[in-house]
Amino acid sequence: MATFPTSSDRPKSRDSQIWHHLKYAISASSGFQRWQAECNTQLQGLRLEQQVQRYLRETLETLAY
Protein backbone atom coordinates (compact mmCIF):
# COMPACT_ATOMS: atom_id res chain seq x y z
CA MET A 1 0.00 0.00 0.00
CA ALA A 2 1.30 3.43 -0.95
CA THR A 3 1.84 6.05 1.71
CA PHE A 4 1.46 9.73 1.09
CA PRO A 5 3.27 12.43 3.02
CA THR A 6 1.13 14.56 5.27
CA SER A 7 1.62 18.27 5.74
CA SER A 8 3.49 17.58 8.98
CA ASP A 9 5.99 15.39 7.07
CA ARG A 10 7.03 18.19 4.70
CA PRO A 11 9.44 20.92 5.69
CA LYS A 12 7.75 24.27 6.26
CA SER A 13 10.10 25.97 3.79
CA ARG A 14 8.84 23.69 1.01
CA ASP A 15 5.23 24.63 1.82
CA SER A 16 6.19 28.31 1.75
CA GLN A 17 7.91 27.86 -1.59
CA ILE A 18 4.86 26.08 -3.05
CA TRP A 19 2.53 28.82 -1.77
CA HIS A 20 4.82 31.50 -3.22
CA HIS A 21 4.71 29.95 -6.71
CA LEU A 22 1.00 29.20 -6.48
CA LYS A 23 0.24 32.77 -5.39
CA TYR A 24 2.02 34.21 -8.43
CA ALA A 25 0.45 31.68 -10.81
CA ILE A 26 -3.02 32.61 -9.53
CA SER A 27 -2.30 36.33 -9.76
CA ALA A 28 -1.28 35.89 -13.41
CA SER A 29 -4.55 34.15 -14.31
CA SER A 30 -7.19 35.97 -16.33
CA GLY A 31 -9.85 35.16 -13.72
CA PHE A 32 -7.86 36.80 -10.94
CA GLN A 33 -7.07 39.84 -13.07
CA ARG A 34 -10.74 40.27 -14.02
CA TRP A 35 -11.78 39.93 -10.36
CA GLN A 36 -9.08 42.42 -9.34
CA ALA A 37 -10.34 44.97 -11.89
CA GLU A 38 -13.91 44.58 -10.59
CA CYS A 39 -12.86 45.05 -6.95
CA ASN A 40 -10.13 47.63 -7.51
CA THR A 41 -11.16 50.16 -4.88
CA GLN A 42 -11.79 47.48 -2.25
CA LEU A 43 -8.31 46.01 -2.72
CA GLN A 44 -6.27 49.16 -2.20
CA GLY A 45 -3.71 48.69 0.52
CA LEU A 46 -3.89 44.89 0.49
CA ARG A 47 -0.76 42.86 -0.20
CA LEU A 48 -0.82 40.41 -3.11
CA GLU A 49 -1.07 37.50 -0.68
CA GLN A 50 -4.16 39.01 0.94
CA GLN A 51 -5.73 39.63 -2.46
CA VAL A 52 -5.11 36.04 -3.58
CA GLN A 53 -6.55 34.67 -0.35
CA ARG A 54 -9.65 36.82 -0.74
CA TYR A 55 -10.02 35.81 -4.40
CA LEU A 56 -9.77 32.12 -3.50
CA ARG A 57 -12.26 32.48 -0.63
CA GLU A 58 -14.79 34.31 -2.81
CA THR A 59 -14.32 31.84 -5.67
CA LEU A 60 -14.89 28.87 -3.37
CA GLU A 61 -17.96 30.51 -1.83
CA THR A 62 -19.39 31.05 -5.32
CA LEU A 63 -18.72 27.44 -6.26
CA ALA A 64 -20.38 26.23 -3.06
CA TYR A 65 -23.78 27.54 -4.22
C-alpha distances in whole Angstrom, upper triangle without the diagonal:
4,7,10,13,16,19,20,18,20,24,26,28,25,25,29,29,27,29,32,31,30,33,35,33,34,38,38,37,40,39,39,43,44,43,44,48,48,47,49,52,49,47,50,49,45,43,41,38,39,40,37,35,38,37,34,35,37,35,33,35,37,34,33,37
4,7,10,13,16,17,15,17,20,23,25,22,22,25,25,23,25,28,27,26,30,32,30,31,34,35,34,37,36,36,39,41,40,41,45,45,44,46,49,46,44,46,46,42,39,37,34,36,37,33,32,35,34,31,32,35,33,30,33,35,32,32,35
4,7,9,13,14,12,14,17,20,22,19,19,23,23,21,23,26,26,25,28,30,29,29,33,34,33,36,35,35,38,40,38,40,43,43,43,44,46,44,41,44,43,39,37,35,32,34,35,31,30,33,33,29,30,33,31,29,32,34,31,30,34
4,6,10,11,9,11,14,17,19,16,15,19,19,17,19,22,22,21,24,26,25,26,29,30,29,33,32,31,34,36,35,36,39,40,39,41,43,40,38,40,39,36,33,31,28,30,31,28,26,29,29,25,27,30,28,26,29,31,28,28,31
4,7,8,6,7,11,13,15,13,12,16,17,15,17,20,20,19,22,25,24,25,28,29,29,32,31,30,33,36,34,35,38,39,38,39,41,39,36,38,37,33,31,29,26,28,29,26,25,28,28,24,26,29,28,25,28,30,28,28,32
4,5,5,7,10,12,15,13,11,15,16,15,16,19,20,19,21,24,24,24,27,28,28,32,30,29,32,34,32,33,37,37,36,37,39,36,34,36,35,31,29,27,24,25,27,24,22,25,26,22,23,27,26,23,26,28,26,26,30
4,5,6,8,9,12,10,8,12,14,12,13,16,17,16,18,21,21,21,24,26,26,30,28,27,30,32,30,30,34,35,33,34,36,33,31,33,31,28,25,24,20,22,24,21,19,23,23,20,21,24,24,22,24,27,25,25,29
4,6,8,8,12,11,10,13,15,15,16,19,20,20,21,24,24,25,27,29,30,33,32,30,33,35,33,33,37,38,36,37,38,35,33,35,33,30,27,26,23,24,27,24,22,25,26,23,24,27,27,25,27,30,29,28,32
4,7,9,12,11,11,14,15,15,16,19,20,20,22,25,25,26,28,30,30,34,33,31,34,37,35,35,39,39,38,39,41,38,35,37,35,32,29,28,24,26,29,26,24,28,28,25,26,30,29,27,30,32,31,30,34
4,6,8,7,7,11,12,11,13,16,17,17,19,21,22,23,25,27,27,31,30,29,31,34,32,32,36,37,35,36,38,35,33,34,33,29,26,25,22,24,26,23,22,26,26,23,25,28,27,26,29,31,29,30,33
4,5,5,7,9,10,11,13,15,16,17,19,21,22,23,25,27,28,31,31,29,31,34,33,32,36,37,35,36,37,35,32,33,31,28,25,24,21,23,25,23,22,26,26,24,25,29,29,27,30,32,31,32,35
4,5,5,6,9,10,11,12,14,15,16,19,20,21,22,25,26,29,29,26,29,32,30,29,33,34,32,32,34,32,28,30,28,24,21,21,17,20,22,20,19,23,24,22,23,26,26,25,28,30,29,30,33
4,5,5,6,9,10,10,12,14,15,17,18,20,21,23,25,28,28,26,28,31,30,28,32,34,32,32,33,31,28,29,27,24,20,19,17,20,22,20,19,23,24,22,24,27,27,26,29,31,31,31,35
4,5,5,6,9,10,11,12,14,16,17,18,20,21,23,27,26,24,27,30,29,28,31,33,31,32,34,32,28,30,28,25,21,20,17,20,22,19,19,23,23,21,23,26,25,25,28,30,29,30,33
4,5,5,6,9,10,10,12,14,15,16,18,20,21,25,24,22,25,27,26,25,29,30,29,29,31,29,26,27,26,22,19,18,15,17,19,16,16,19,20,18,19,23,22,21,24,26,25,26,30
4,5,5,6,9,10,10,12,14,15,16,19,20,24,23,21,23,26,25,24,27,29,27,27,29,27,23,25,23,19,16,15,12,15,17,15,14,18,19,17,19,22,22,22,25,27,26,27,31
4,5,5,6,9,10,11,12,14,16,17,19,23,23,20,22,26,25,24,27,29,27,27,30,28,24,26,24,21,17,15,13,17,18,16,16,20,20,18,21,24,23,23,26,28,27,28,32
4,5,5,6,8,10,11,12,14,16,17,20,20,18,21,24,23,22,26,27,26,27,29,27,24,26,24,21,18,15,13,16,17,14,15,18,18,16,18,21,20,20,23,25,24,25,29
4,6,5,6,9,10,10,12,14,15,19,18,16,18,21,20,19,23,24,23,23,26,24,20,22,21,17,15,12,9,12,14,11,11,15,15,13,15,18,18,17,21,22,22,23,26
4,6,5,7,9,10,11,13,15,18,18,16,18,21,20,19,22,24,23,22,25,23,20,21,20,16,13,11,9,12,13,11,12,16,15,15,17,20,19,20,23,24,24,26,29
4,5,5,6,9,10,11,13,16,17,15,17,20,20,19,22,24,23,23,26,24,21,23,22,19,15,12,11,15,15,12,14,17,16,15,18,20,19,20,23,24,24,26,29
4,5,5,6,9,10,11,14,14,12,15,18,17,17,20,22,21,22,24,23,20,22,21,18,15,12,10,13,13,10,11,14,13,12,15,17,16,16,20,21,20,22,25
4,6,5,6,9,10,14,13,11,13,16,15,14,17,19,18,18,21,19,16,18,17,14,11,8,7,10,10,7,9,12,11,10,13,15,15,16,19,20,20,22,25
4,5,5,6,9,12,13,11,12,15,15,14,17,19,18,18,21,20,17,18,18,15,12,9,9,12,11,9,12,14,13,13,16,18,17,18,21,22,22,24,27
4,6,5,7,10,11,10,11,14,15,14,17,19,19,19,23,22,19,21,21,18,15,12,12,15,13,10,13,15,13,13,16,17,16,17,21,21,20,23,25
4,5,5,9,8,7,9,12,11,12,15,16,16,17,20,19,16,18,19,16,14,10,10,12,10,7,10,12,9,9,13,14,12,14,17,17,17,20,22
4,6,8,9,6,7,10,10,9,12,14,14,14,17,16,13,15,16,13,12,8,9,11,9,7,10,12,9,11,14,14,13,16,18,18,19,22,24
4,7,9,7,7,10,12,11,13,16,16,16,19,19,16,18,19,17,15,11,13,15,12,11,14,15,13,14,17,17,16,18,21,20,21,24,26
4,5,5,6,9,10,11,13,14,16,16,20,19,17,19,21,18,17,13,14,16,13,11,14,15,11,12,16,15,13,16,19,18,18,21,23
4,5,5,6,9,10,11,12,14,15,19,19,17,19,21,19,19,15,17,18,14,13,16,16,12,14,17,16,13,17,19,17,18,21,22
4,5,5,6,9,10,11,12,14,17,17,16,18,21,18,18,15,16,16,13,11,14,13,9,11,14,12,10,13,15,13,14,17,18
4,5,5,6,9,10,10,12,15,14,12,15,17,15,14,11,12,13,9,8,11,10,7,9,12,11,10,13,15,14,15,18,20
4,5,5,6,9,10,10,14,14,12,14,17,15,15,12,14,14,11,10,14,13,10,13,15,14,13,17,18,17,18,22,23
4,5,5,6,9,10,13,14,13,15,18,17,17,15,17,16,13,13,15,14,11,13,16,13,12,16,17,15,17,20,21
4,5,5,6,8,12,11,10,13,16,14,15,13,15,14,10,10,12,10,7,11,12,10,10,13,14,13,15,18,18
4,5,5,6,9,9,8,10,13,11,12,11,13,12,8,9,12,10,8,12,14,12,12,16,17,16,18,21,22
4,6,5,9,10,9,11,15,14,15,14,16,15,12,13,16,14,12,15,17,15,15,19,19,18,20,23,23
4,6,8,9,10,12,16,15,17,16,18,16,13,14,16,13,11,15,16,13,14,17,17,16,18,21,21
4,6,5,6,9,12,12,14,13,15,13,10,12,14,11,10,14,14,12,13,17,16,16,19,21,21
4,6,5,7,10,11,13,13,15,13,10,13,15,13,12,16,17,15,16,20,20,19,22,24,25
4,5,6,9,10,14,14,17,14,12,15,17,14,14,18,18,16,19,22,21,21,24,26,26
4,6,9,9,12,13,15,12,10,13,14,11,12,16,15,14,16,19,18,18,22,23,23
4,6,6,9,9,11,9,7,11,12,9,10,14,14,13,16,18,18,19,22,23,24
4,6,9,10,13,11,10,13,15,13,14,17,18,17,19,22,22,23,25,27,28
4,7,9,12,10,10,13,14,13,15,18,18,18,21,23,23,24,27,28,30
4,7,8,6,6,10,11,10,12,15,15,16,18,20,20,22,24,25,27
4,5,5,6,9,10,11,12,14,15,17,18,20,21,23,24,26,28
4,5,5,6,9,10,10,12,14,15,16,18,20,21,22,24,26
4,5,5,6,9,10,11,12,14,15,17,18,20,21,22,25
4,5,5,6,9,10,11,12,14,15,16,18,20,21,23
4,5,5,6,9,10,11,12,14,15,16,18,20,22
4,5,5,6,9,10,10,12,14,15,16,18,21
4,5,5,6,9,10,11,12,14,15,16,19
4,5,5,6,8,10,10,12,14,15,17
4,5,5,6,9,10,11,12,14,16
4,6,5,6,9,10,10,12,15
4,5,5,6,9,10,11,13
4,5,5,6,9,10,11
4,5,5,6,9,10
4,5,5,6,9
4,5,5,7
4,5,6
4,5
4
